[in-house]
Amino acid sequence: DLNKTISAVEFSRFLHSGETERRFPVQGDDTLLLTSEMSGDIHRSHERQKVGGMGAHHVVAAKEDKARREHVKGVVEKIRKRARAYCYSTHGQDFGIVFGNFDKSHDAYISPDEFRVGARKIFKIPPLELTDKELLDVFKIIATNQNKKSQNQEEENEWIGKESFCSFMGKEDSATDEYAAAWEHTDEEKMKKRIFQSFAQKVKARAYASHRSGQDLEQVFRMFDQDSSGTLTYNELNASIRRFLHIPEEEISRRDIMVIFKLLDKDRNGEVSIEEFLEALS
């Protein structure tokens, strides 16, 4: 998929791409010979994975989940350390004053944009240290925890109250896992819907750009279907999202692409037909 990393599935598919034996160059003039028997073992292993569902894709997604949780924990801790450093140098341990400085609209709530601006101007966090998306993730963590405390699981708040802000900023290091877990357990259905909507908008924009007289989703499908097999695999979808839709990893991760693939693959056979693609995006 040209993302500069090789997944287990990509490696497996490359090995059993149809030839009975392949040679792989290594250091010097030596080569590694893959016999048809070895290739058959790999093929059978891949088939077992496919019968069980998405197979190795689940392993990749699980690893990405773990890496994402660790990353979120690091981002959370970085924000809280900046908050404590700012408080100690200006107002002691009064996070309420910090909240007031963030709350530029003076409505007793902090919006996502106010949180971002406050992190940049008050905590002096440059974009190279934490991106806007990472700051928004922290905002969502606080809002999610706020919803849990108010027992309001239905509503997705677009603001943070003073109590939630101060509680988050004043937590000790041991509480970082709690907030990372809160982000992890955000309403999955809402997250999936947002991810798919973002993907659908990009696909439809590409469909219009590729066809002057209107929207041509079939042409986009054919563009994605790189081997012209009439179906899309996960790898083809992943590669096409990067290459044709120009969506970076920061916007839609490999885990997000797995979510999109599962939503498209209605019959759960590991491939997306043109009918499934058109039905989901129409």
ChimeraX commands (.cxc) that place a marker at each C-alpha (Angstrom):
marker #1 position 0.00,0.00,0.00 radius 0.5
marker #1 position 3.14,2.19,-0.28 radius 0.5
marker #1 position 2.95,3.43,3.32 radius 0.5
marker #1 position 6.59,2.36,3.94 radius 0.5
marker #1 position 5.63,-0.49,6.26 radius 0.5
marker #1 position 4.83,-4.11,5.43 radius 0.5
marker #1 position 1.92,-5.75,7.25 radius 0.5
marker #1 position 1.61,-9.52,7.80 radius 0.5
marker #1 position -1.15,-9.68,5.20 radius 0.5
marker #1 position 0.86,-7.79,2.57 radius 0.5
marker #1 position 3.81,-10.13,3.11 radius 0.5
marker #1 position 1.63,-13.23,2.97 radius 0.5
marker #1 position -0.14,-12.11,-0.24 radius 0.5
marker #1 position 3.18,-11.30,-1.86 radius 0.5
marker #1 position 4.51,-14.76,-1.05 radius 0.5
marker #1 position 1.56,-16.69,-2.49 radius 0.5
marker #1 position 0.89,-14.45,-5.48 radius 0.5
marker #1 position 0.45,-17.39,-7.87 radius 0.5
marker #1 position 3.95,-18.58,-8.73 radius 0.5
marker #1 position 5.05,-22.02,-7.49 radius 0.5
marker #1 position 8.45,-20.70,-6.41 radius 0.5
marker #1 position 10.03,-17.29,-5.93 radius 0.5
marker #1 position 13.55,-16.09,-5.22 radius 0.5
marker #1 position 14.23,-13.24,-2.85 radius 0.5
marker #1 position 17.63,-11.50,-3.02 radius 0.5
marker #1 position 19.54,-11.12,0.23 radius 0.5
marker #1 position 23.06,-9.92,1.03 radius 0.5
marker #1 position 25.63,-10.86,-1.59 radius 0.5
marker #1 position 24.71,-13.27,-4.38 radius 0.5
marker #1 position 22.74,-15.68,-2.20 radius 0.5
marker #1 position 19.00,-16.08,-2.64 radius 0.5
marker #1 position 16.22,-17.47,-0.50 radius 0.5
marker #1 position 14.21,-20.13,-2.31 radius 0.5
marker #1 position 10.51,-20.46,-1.57 radius 0.5
marker #1 position 9.26,-23.86,-2.75 radius 0.5
marker #1 position 5.73,-24.67,-3.81 radius 0.5
marker #1 position 5.33,-26.70,-0.59 radius 0.5
marker #1 position 6.23,-23.67,1.54 radius 0.5
marker #1 position 3.96,-21.50,-0.58 radius 0.5
marker #1 position 1.12,-23.98,-0.04 radius 0.5
marker #1 position 1.59,-23.83,3.73 radius 0.5
marker #1 position 1.36,-20.08,3.63 radius 0.5
marker #1 position -1.70,-20.24,1.37 radius 0.5
marker #1 position -3.47,-22.69,3.70 radius 0.5
marker #1 position -2.62,-20.49,6.68 radius 0.5
marker #1 position -4.07,-17.49,4.88 radius 0.5
marker #1 position -7.25,-19.41,4.05 radius 0.5
marker #1 position -7.70,-20.34,7.72 radius 0.5
marker #1 position -7.34,-16.67,8.61 radius 0.5
marker #1 position -9.92,-15.73,5.99 radius 0.5
marker #1 position -12.45,-18.29,7.26 radius 0.5
marker #1 position -12.12,-16.87,10.77 radius 0.5
marker #1 position -13.02,-13.35,9.65 radius 0.5
marker #1 position -10.49,-10.67,8.78 radius 0.5
marker #1 position -7.59,-12.79,10.08 radius 0.5
marker #1 position -4.32,-10.93,10.31 radius 0.5
marker #1 position -6.09,-7.60,9.85 radius 0.5
marker #1 position -7.46,-8.06,13.37 radius 0.5
marker #1 position -3.92,-8.49,14.68 radius 0.5
marker #1 position -2.83,-5.29,12.97 radius 0.5
marker #1 position -5.85,-3.41,14.30 radius 0.5
marker #1 position -5.24,-4.71,17.83 radius 0.5
marker #1 position -1.63,-3.56,17.73 radius 0.5
marker #1 position -2.70,-0.17,16.44 radius 0.5
marker #1 position -5.28,0.07,19.25 radius 0.5
marker #1 position -2.56,-0.55,21.82 radius 0.5
marker #1 position -0.19,1.95,20.17 radius 0.5
marker #1 position -2.98,4.52,20.01 radius 0.5
marker #1 position -3.78,4.11,23.70 radius 0.5
marker #1 position -0.12,4.58,24.60 radius 0.5
marker #1 position 0.07,7.64,22.36 radius 0.5
marker #1 position -3.07,9.15,23.88 radius 0.5
marker #1 position -1.65,8.59,27.37 radius 0.5
marker #1 position 1.49,10.47,26.35 radius 0.5
marker #1 position -0.50,13.38,24.90 radius 0.5
marker #1 position -2.72,13.58,28.00 radius 0.5
marker #1 position 0.27,13.64,30.32 radius 0.5
marker #1 position 2.02,16.32,28.25 radius 0.5
marker #1 position -1.03,18.64,28.49 radius 0.5
marker #1 position -1.39,18.11,32.23 radius 0.5
marker #1 position 2.30,18.75,32.89 radius 0.5
marker #1 position 2.09,22.03,30.97 radius 0.5
marker #1 position -0.98,23.00,33.01 radius 0.5
marker #1 position 0.79,22.29,36.30 radius 0.5
marker #1 position 3.91,24.15,35.19 radius 0.5
marker #1 position 1.81,27.17,34.20 radius 0.5
marker #1 position -0.07,27.13,37.51 radius 0.5
marker #1 position 3.04,26.84,39.66 radius 0.5
marker #1 position 4.69,29.76,37.88 radius 0.5
marker #1 position 1.68,32.09,38.01 radius 0.5
marker #1 position -1.21,31.13,40.31 radius 0.5
marker #1 position -0.06,28.28,42.55 radius 0.5
marker #1 position -2.40,25.31,42.12 radius 0.5
marker #1 position -5.48,27.26,40.99 radius 0.5
marker #1 position -6.67,25.59,37.79 radius 0.5
marker #1 position -9.84,27.70,37.96 radius 0.5
marker #1 position -7.85,30.74,36.88 radius 0.5
marker #1 position -6.44,28.74,33.98 radius 0.5
marker #1 position -10.00,27.79,33.01 radius 0.5
marker #1 position -10.95,31.48,33.01 radius 0.5
marker #1 position -8.03,32.27,30.71 radius 0.5
marker #1 position -9.14,29.54,28.30 radius 0.5
marker #1 position -12.79,30.67,28.41 radius 0.5
marker #1 position -12.52,33.67,26.07 radius 0.5
marker #1 position -16.28,33.85,25.52 radius 0.5
marker #1 position -16.87,34.13,29.30 radius 0.5
marker #1 position -19.83,31.73,29.14 radius 0.5
marker #1 position -18.42,29.34,31.81 radius 0.5
marker #1 position -17.65,26.71,29.16 radius 0.5
marker #1 position -14.66,25.92,26.94 radius 0.5
marker #1 position -15.30,25.06,23.29 radius 0.5
marker #1 position -12.93,22.90,21.19 radius 0.5
marker #1 position -11.51,26.01,19.53 radius 0.5
marker #1 position -11.01,27.78,22.87 radius 0.5
marker #1 position -9.19,24.70,24.16 radius 0.5
marker #1 position -6.91,24.64,21.10 radius 0.5
marker #1 position -6.14,28.37,21.28 radius 0.5
marker #1 position -5.53,28.17,25.03 radius 0.5
marker #1 position -3.12,25.27,24.63 radius 0.5
marker #1 position -1.19,27.22,21.99 radius 0.5
marker #1 position -1.14,30.67,23.60 radius 0.5
marker #1 position -1.30,29.95,27.35 radius 0.5
marker #1 position 0.53,26.62,27.60 radius 0.5
marker #1 position 2.83,27.57,24.70 radius 0.5
marker #1 position 2.44,24.22,22.92 radius 0.5
marker #1 position 3.50,24.55,19.26 radius 0.5
marker #1 position 1.92,22.46,16.45 radius 0.5
marker #1 position 5.18,20.54,16.02 radius 0.5
marker #1 position 4.85,19.29,19.59 radius 0.5
marker #1 position 1.11,18.47,19.53 radius 0.5
marker #1 position -1.07,18.70,16.43 radius 0.5
marker #1 position -4.57,20.24,16.38 radius 0.5
marker #1 position -6.00,16.71,16.10 radius 0.5
marker #1 position -4.14,15.61,19.24 radius 0.5
marker #1 position -5.45,18.64,21.13 radius 0.5
marker #1 position -8.97,17.81,19.94 radius 0.5
marker #1 position -8.48,14.23,21.17 radius 0.5
marker #1 position -7.64,15.56,24.65 radius 0.5
marker #1 position -10.72,17.80,24.53 radius 0.5
marker #1 position -12.87,14.77,23.67 radius 0.5
marker #1 position -11.32,12.78,26.52 radius 0.5
marker #1 position -12.34,15.44,29.04 radius 0.5
marker #1 position -15.82,15.79,27.50 radius 0.5
marker #1 position -16.29,12.00,27.49 radius 0.5
marker #1 position -15.34,11.73,31.15 radius 0.5
marker #1 position -17.69,14.64,31.87 radius 0.5
marker #1 position -20.56,12.78,30.19 radius 0.5
marker #1 position -19.84,9.63,32.21 radius 0.5
marker #1 position -19.91,11.54,35.49 radius 0.5
marker #1 position -23.21,13.19,34.58 radius 0.5
marker #1 position -24.54,9.77,33.45 radius 0.5
marker #1 position -25.36,11.35,30.10 radius 0.5
marker #1 position -24.14,8.74,27.64 radius 0.5
marker #1 position -26.48,9.84,24.85 radius 0.5
marker #1 position -25.33,13.42,24.38 radius 0.5
marker #1 position -21.94,14.23,22.92 radius 0.5
marker #1 position -20.85,17.51,24.50 radius 0.5
marker #1 position -19.09,20.15,22.43 radius 0.5
marker #1 position -17.96,22.00,25.52 radius 0.5
marker #1 position -16.12,21.46,28.82 radius 0.5
marker #1 position -17.28,22.79,32.19 radius 0.5
marker #1 position -15.01,24.26,34.85 radius 0.5
marker #1 position -15.25,21.30,37.23 radius 0.5
marker #1 position -14.27,18.78,34.53 radius 0.5
marker #1 position -11.41,20.97,33.29 radius 0.5
marker #1 position -9.94,21.48,36.77 radius 0.5
marker #1 position -10.38,17.81,37.70 radius 0.5
marker #1 position -8.57,16.71,34.53 radius 0.5
marker #1 position -5.67,19.15,34.91 radius 0.5
marker #1 position -5.20,18.41,38.60 radius 0.5
marker #1 position -5.09,14.61,38.36 radius 0.5
marker #1 position -1.95,12.78,39.41 radius 0.5
marker #1 position 0.09,10.73,36.93 radius 0.5
marker #1 position -1.61,7.49,38.03 radius 0.5
marker #1 position -4.92,8.79,36.64 radius 0.5
marker #1 position -3.65,9.01,33.06 radius 0.5
marker #1 position -4.86,5.46,32.28 radius 0.5
marker #1 position -8.37,6.42,33.37 radius 0.5
marker #1 position -8.56,9.22,30.83 radius 0.5
marker #1 position -7.00,7.16,28.06 radius 0.5
marker #1 position -9.59,4.46,28.79 radius 0.5
marker #1 position -12.36,7.06,28.67 radius 0.5
marker #1 position -11.28,8.00,25.16 radius 0.5
marker #1 position -10.99,4.37,24.14 radius 0.5
marker #1 position -14.56,3.63,25.25 radius 0.5
marker #1 position -16.17,6.61,23.54 radius 0.5
marker #1 position -19.40,5.54,21.82 radius 0.5
marker #1 position -18.09,3.21,19.11 radius 0.5
marker #1 position -21.09,3.61,16.82 radius 0.5
marker #1 position -20.72,7.39,16.75 radius 0.5
marker #1 position -17.02,7.06,16.02 radius 0.5
marker #1 position -17.66,4.60,13.18 radius 0.5
marker #1 position -20.31,6.91,11.72 radius 0.5
marker #1 position -17.95,9.91,11.76 radius 0.5
marker #1 position -15.13,7.90,10.18 radius 0.5
marker #1 position -17.36,6.57,7.40 radius 0.5
marker #1 position -18.92,9.98,6.72 radius 0.5
marker #1 position -15.47,11.50,6.30 radius 0.5
marker #1 position -14.52,8.70,3.87 radius 0.5
marker #1 position -17.82,9.00,1.94 radius 0.5
marker #1 position -17.40,12.76,1.47 radius 0.5
marker #1 position -13.93,12.25,0.00 radius 0.5
marker #1 position -15.13,9.48,-2.32 radius 0.5
marker #1 position -18.05,11.56,-3.61 radius 0.5
marker #1 position -15.81,14.56,-4.17 radius 0.5
marker #1 position -13.49,12.33,-6.18 radius 0.5
marker #1 position -16.48,10.95,-8.11 radius 0.5
marker #1 position -17.51,14.46,-9.16 radius 0.5
marker #1 position -13.93,15.43,-10.02 radius 0.5
marker #1 position -13.51,12.34,-12.20 radius 0.5
marker #1 position -16.76,12.77,-14.13 radius 0.5
marker #1 position -17.68,16.22,-15.44 radius 0.5
marker #1 position -21.34,15.41,-16.12 radius 0.5
marker #1 position -22.04,14.28,-12.52 radius 0.5
marker #1 position -21.14,11.77,-9.86 radius 0.5
marker #1 position -19.68,8.47,-11.05 radius 0.5
marker #1 position -19.08,6.17,-8.08 radius 0.5
marker #1 position -18.55,3.18,-10.38 radius 0.5
marker #1 position -15.53,4.89,-11.90 radius 0.5
marker #1 position -14.10,5.45,-8.42 radius 0.5
marker #1 position -14.65,1.75,-7.64 radius 0.5
marker #1 position -12.80,0.74,-10.81 radius 0.5
marker #1 position -9.99,3.09,-9.85 radius 0.5
marker #1 position -9.75,1.44,-6.42 radius 0.5
marker #1 position -9.94,-2.07,-7.93 radius 0.5
marker #1 position -6.28,-2.19,-8.91 radius 0.5
marker #1 position -6.23,-5.82,-10.07 radius 0.5
marker #1 position -9.55,-5.45,-11.98 radius 0.5
marker #1 position -11.00,-8.43,-10.12 radius 0.5
marker #1 position -14.39,-6.80,-9.62 radius 0.5
marker #1 position -13.96,-6.70,-5.84 radius 0.5
marker #1 position -11.95,-4.64,-3.36 radius 0.5
marker #1 position -9.64,-6.13,-0.76 radius 0.5
marker #1 position -8.62,-4.36,2.44 radius 0.5
marker #1 position -5.17,-3.65,0.98 radius 0.5
marker #1 position -6.65,-2.13,-2.17 radius 0.5
marker #1 position -8.93,0.10,-0.11 radius 0.5
marker #1 position -6.06,1.13,2.15 radius 0.5
marker #1 position -3.77,1.97,-0.77 radius 0.5
marker #1 position -6.52,3.83,-2.66 radius 0.5
marker #1 position -7.47,6.00,0.30 radius 0.5
marker #1 position -3.86,7.18,0.48 radius 0.5
marker #1 position -3.12,7.38,-3.25 radius 0.5
marker #1 position -6.36,8.60,-4.82 radius 0.5
marker #1 position -8.20,10.32,-1.98 radius 0.5
marker #1 position -4.97,11.77,-0.53 radius 0.5
marker #1 position -6.09,11.15,3.07 radius 0.5
marker #1 position -3.09,11.03,5.44 radius 0.5
marker #1 position -2.62,8.66,8.38 radius 0.5
marker #1 position -3.27,11.55,10.78 radius 0.5
marker #1 position -6.80,11.96,9.41 radius 0.5
marker #1 position -7.79,8.32,8.84 radius 0.5
marker #1 position -5.62,5.63,10.45 radius 0.5
marker #1 position -5.23,2.00,9.35 radius 0.5
marker #1 position -7.61,1.07,12.18 radius 0.5
marker #1 position -10.15,3.55,10.76 radius 0.5
marker #1 position -9.76,1.99,7.32 radius 0.5
marker #1 position -10.53,-1.39,8.86 radius 0.5
marker #1 position -13.75,0.11,10.25 radius 0.5
marker #1 position -14.63,1.46,6.78 radius 0.5
marker #1 position -13.86,-1.88,5.15 radius 0.5
marker #1 position -16.12,-3.78,7.55 radius 0.5
marker #1 position -18.95,-1.33,6.98 radius 0.5
marker #1 position -18.62,-1.78,3.21 radius 0.5
marker #1 position -18.26,-5.58,3.36 radius 0.5
marker #1 position -21.89,-6.36,4.21 radius 0.5
marker #1 position -21.69,-10.13,3.60 radius 0.5
marker #1 position -18.43,-10.45,5.58 radius 0.5
marker #1 position -16.63,-12.46,2.90 radius 0.5
marker #1 position -13.43,-10.42,3.11 radius 0.5
marker #1 position -14.05,-8.51,-0.14 radius 0.5
marker #1 position -16.20,-5.56,-1.21 radius 0.5
marker #1 position -18.27,-5.96,-4.36 radius 0.5
marker #1 position -19.30,-3.05,-6.54 radius 0.5
marker #1 position -22.90,-3.54,-5.37 radius 0.5
marker #1 position -21.86,-3.25,-1.72 radius 0.5
marker #1 position -19.73,-0.18,-2.52 radius 0.5
marker #1 position -22.52,1.63,-4.37 radius 0.5
marker #1 position -25.18,0.73,-1.80 radius 0.5
marker #1 position -23.08,2.06,1.09 radius 0.5
marker #1 position -22.18,5.32,-0.67 radius 0.5
marker #1 position -25.43,6.10,-2.48 radius 0.5
marker link #1:1,2 radius 0.2
marker link #1:2,3 radius 0.2
marker link #1:3,4 radius 0.2
marker link #1:4,5 radius 0.2
marker link #1:5,6 radius 0.2
marker link #1:6,7 radius 0.2
marker link #1:7,8 radius 0.2
marker link #1:8,9 radius 0.2
marker link #1:9,10 radius 0.2
marker link #1:10,11 radius 0.2
marker link #1:11,12 radius 0.2
marker link #1:12,13 radius 0.2
marker link #1:13,14 radius 0.2
marker link #1:14,15 radius 0.2
marker link #1:15,16 radius 0.2
marker link #1:16,17 radius 0.2
marker link #1:17,18 radius 0.2
marker link #1:18,19 radius 0.2
marker link #1:19,20 radius 0.2
marker link #1:20,21 radius 0.2
marker link #1:21,22 radius 0.2
marker link #1:22,23 radius 0.2
marker link #1:23,24 radius 0.2
marker link #1:24,25 radius 0.2
marker link #1:25,26 radius 0.2
marker link #1:26,27 radius 0.2
marker link #1:27,28 radius 0.2
marker link #1:28,29 radius 0.2
marker link #1:29,30 radius 0.2
marker link #1:30,31 radius 0.2
marker link #1:31,32 radius 0.2
marker link #1:32,33 radius 0.2
marker link #1:33,34 radius 0.2
marker link #1:34,35 radius 0.2
marker link #1:35,36 radius 0.2
marker link #1:36,37 radius 0.2
marker link #1:37,38 radius 0.2
marker link #1:38,39 radius 0.2
marker link #1:39,40 radius 0.2
marker link #1:40,41 radius 0.2
marker link #1:41,42 radius 0.2
marker link #1:42,43 radius 0.2
marker link #1:43,44 radius 0.2
marker link #1:44,45 radius 0.2
marker link #1:45,46 radius 0.2
marker link #1:46,47 radius 0.2
marker link #1:47,48 radius 0.2
marker link #1:48,49 radius 0.2
marker link #1:49,50 radius 0.2
marker link #1:50,51 radius 0.2
marker link #1:51,52 radius 0.2
marker link #1:52,53 radius 0.2
marker link #1:53,54 radius 0.2
marker link #1:54,55 radius 0.2
marker link #1:55,56 radius 0.2
marker link #1:56,57 radius 0.2
marker link #1:57,58 radius 0.2
marker link #1:58,59 radius 0.2
marker link #1:59,60 radius 0.2
marker link #1:60,61 radius 0.2
marker link #1:61,62 radius 0.2
marker link #1:62,63 radius 0.2
marker link #1:63,64 radius 0.2
marker link #1:64,65 radius 0.2
marker link #1:65,66 radius 0.2
marker link #1:66,67 radius 0.2
marker link #1:67,68 radius 0.2
marker link #1:68,69 radius 0.2
marker link #1:69,70 radius 0.2
marker link #1:70,71 radius 0.2
marker link #1:71,72 radius 0.2
marker link #1:72,73 radius 0.2
marker link #1:73,74 radius 0.2
marker link #1:74,75 radius 0.2
marker link #1:75,76 radius 0.2
marker link #1:76,77 radius 0.2
marker link #1:77,78 radius 0.2
marker link #1:78,79 radius 0.2
marker link #1:79,80 radius 0.2
marker link #1:80,81 radius 0.2
marker link #1:81,82 radius 0.2
marker link #1:82,83 radius 0.2
marker link #1:83,84 radius 0.2
marker link #1:84,85 radius 0.2
marker link #1:85,86 radius 0.2
marker link #1:86,87 radius 0.2
marker link #1:87,88 radius 0.2
marker link #1:88,89 radius 0.2
marker link #1:89,90 radius 0.2
marker link #1:90,91 radius 0.2
marker link #1:91,92 radius 0.2
marker link #1:92,93 radius 0.2
marker link #1:93,94 radius 0.2
marker link #1:94,95 radius 0.2
marker link #1:95,96 radius 0.2
marker link #1:96,97 radius 0.2
marker link #1:97,98 radius 0.2
marker link #1:98,99 radius 0.2
marker link #1:99,100 radius 0.2
marker link #1:100,101 radius 0.2
marker link #1:101,102 radius 0.2
marker link #1:102,103 radius 0.2
marker link #1:103,104 radius 0.2
marker link #1:104,105 radius 0.2
marker link #1:105,106 radius 0.2
marker link #1:106,107 radius 0.2
marker link #1:107,108 radius 0.2
marker link #1:108,109 radius 0.2
marker link #1:109,110 radius 0.2
marker link #1:110,111 radius 0.2
marker link #1:111,112 radius 0.2
marker link #1:112,113 radius 0.2
marker link #1:113,114 radius 0.2
marker link #1:114,115 radius 0.2
marker link #1:115,116 radius 0.2
marker link #1:116,117 radius 0.2
marker link #1:117,118 radius 0.2
marker link #1:118,119 radius 0.2
marker link #1:119,120 radius 0.2
marker link #1:120,121 radius 0.2
marker link #1:121,122 radius 0.2
marker link #1:122,123 radius 0.2
marker link #1:123,124 radius 0.2
marker link #1:124,125 radius 0.2
marker link #1:125,126 radius 0.2
marker link #1:126,127 radius 0.2
marker link #1:127,128 radius 0.2
marker link #1:128,129 radius 0.2
marker link #1:129,130 radius 0.2
marker link #1:130,131 radius 0.2
marker link #1:131,132 radius 0.2
marker link #1:132,133 radius 0.2
marker link #1:133,134 radius 0.2
marker link #1:134,135 radius 0.2
marker link #1:135,136 radius 0.2
marker link #1:136,137 radius 0.2
marker link #1:137,138 radius 0.2
marker link #1:138,139 radius 0.2
marker link #1:139,140 radius 0.2
marker link #1:140,141 radius 0.2
marker link #1:141,142 radius 0.2
marker link #1:142,143 radius 0.2
marker link #1:143,144 radius 0.2
marker link #1:144,145 radius 0.2
marker link #1:145,146 radius 0.2
marker link #1:146,147 radius 0.2
marker link #1:147,148 radius 0.2
marker link #1:148,149 radius 0.2
marker link #1:149,150 radius 0.2
marker link #1:150,151 radius 0.2
marker link #1:151,152 radius 0.2
marker link #1:152,153 radius 0.2
marker link #1:153,154 radius 0.2
marker link #1:154,155 radius 0.2
marker link #1:155,156 radius 0.2
marker link #1:156,157 radius 0.2
marker link #1:157,158 radius 0.2
marker link #1:158,159 radius 0.2
marker link #1:159,160 radius 0.2
marker link #1:160,161 radius 0.2
marker link #1:161,162 radius 0.2
marker link #1:162,163 radius 0.2
marker link #1:163,164 radius 0.2
marker link #1:164,165 radius 0.2
marker link #1:165,166 radius 0.2
marker link #1:166,167 radius 0.2
marker link #1:167,168 radius 0.2
marker link #1:168,169 radius 0.2
marker link #1:169,170 radius 0.2
marker link #1:170,171 radius 0.2
marker link #1:171,172 radius 0.2
marker link #1:172,173 radius 0.2
marker link #1:173,174 radius 0.2
marker link #1:174,175 radius 0.2
marker link #1:175,176 radius 0.2
marker link #1:176,177 radius 0.2
marker link #1:177,178 radius 0.2
marker link #1:178,179 radius 0.2
marker link #1:179,180 radius 0.2
marker link #1:180,181 radius 0.2
marker link #1:181,182 radius 0.2
marker link #1:182,183 radius 0.2
marker link #1:183,184 radius 0.2
marker link #1:184,185 radius 0.2
marker link #1:185,186 radius 0.2
marker link #1:186,187 radius 0.2
marker link #1:187,188 radius 0.2
marker link #1:188,189 radius 0.2
marker link #1:189,190 radius 0.2
marker link #1:190,191 radius 0.2
marker link #1:191,192 radius 0.2
marker link #1:192,193 radius 0.2
marker link #1:193,194 radius 0.2
marker link #1:194,195 radius 0.2
marker link #1:195,196 radius 0.2
marker link #1:196,197 radius 0.2
marker link #1:197,198 radius 0.2
marker link #1:198,199 radius 0.2
marker link #1:199,200 radius 0.2
marker link #1:200,201 radius 0.2
marker link #1:201,202 radius 0.2
marker link #1:202,203 radius 0.2
marker link #1:203,204 radius 0.2
marker link #1:204,205 radius 0.2
marker link #1:205,206 radius 0.2
marker link #1:206,207 radius 0.2
marker link #1:207,208 radius 0.2
marker link #1:208,209 radius 0.2
marker link #1:209,210 radius 0.2
marker link #1:210,211 radius 0.2
marker link #1:211,212 radius 0.2
marker link #1:212,213 radius 0.2
marker link #1:213,214 radius 0.2
marker link #1:214,215 radius 0.2
marker link #1:215,216 radius 0.2
marker link #1:216,217 radius 0.2
marker link #1:217,218 radius 0.2
marker link #1:218,219 radius 0.2
marker link #1:219,220 radius 0.2
marker link #1:220,221 radius 0.2
marker link #1:221,222 radius 0.2
marker link #1:222,223 radius 0.2
marker link #1:223,224 radius 0.2
marker link #1:224,225 radius 0.2
marker link #1:225,226 radius 0.2
marker link #1:226,227 radius 0.2
marker link #1:227,228 radius 0.2
marker link #1:228,229 radius 0.2
marker link #1:229,230 radius 0.2
marker link #1:230,231 radius 0.2
marker link #1:231,232 radius 0.2
marker link #1:232,233 radius 0.2
marker link #1:233,234 radius 0.2
marker link #1:234,235 radius 0.2
marker link #1:235,236 radius 0.2
marker link #1:236,237 radius 0.2
marker link #1:237,238 radius 0.2
marker link #1:238,239 radius 0.2
marker link #1:239,240 radius 0.2
marker link #1:240,241 radius 0.2
marker link #1:241,242 radius 0.2
marker link #1:242,243 radius 0.2
marker link #1:243,244 radius 0.2
marker link #1:244,245 radius 0.2
marker link #1:245,246 radius 0.2
marker link #1:246,247 radius 0.2
marker link #1:247,248 radius 0.2
marker link #1:248,249 radius 0.2
marker link #1:249,250 radius 0.2
marker link #1:250,251 radius 0.2
marker link #1:251,252 radius 0.2
marker link #1:252,253 radius 0.2
marker link #1:253,254 radius 0.2
marker link #1:254,255 radius 0.2
marker link #1:255,256 radius 0.2
marker link #1:256,257 radius 0.2
marker link #1:257,258 radius 0.2
marker link #1:258,259 radius 0.2
marker link #1:259,260 radius 0.2
marker link #1:260,261 radius 0.2
marker link #1:261,262 radius 0.2
marker link #1:262,263 radius 0.2
marker link #1:263,264 radius 0.2
marker link #1:264,265 radius 0.2
marker link #1:265,266 radius 0.2
marker link #1:266,267 radius 0.2
marker link #1:267,268 radius 0.2
marker link #1:268,269 radius 0.2
marker link #1:269,270 radius 0.2
marker link #1:270,271 radius 0.2
marker link #1:271,272 radius 0.2
marker link #1:272,273 radius 0.2
marker link #1:273,274 radius 0.2
marker link #1:274,275 radius 0.2
marker link #1:275,276 radius 0.2
marker link #1:276,277 radius 0.2
marker link #1:277,278 radius 0.2
marker link #1:278,279 radius 0.2
marker link #1:279,280 radius 0.2
marker link #1:280,281 radius 0.2
marker link #1:281,282 radius 0.2
view
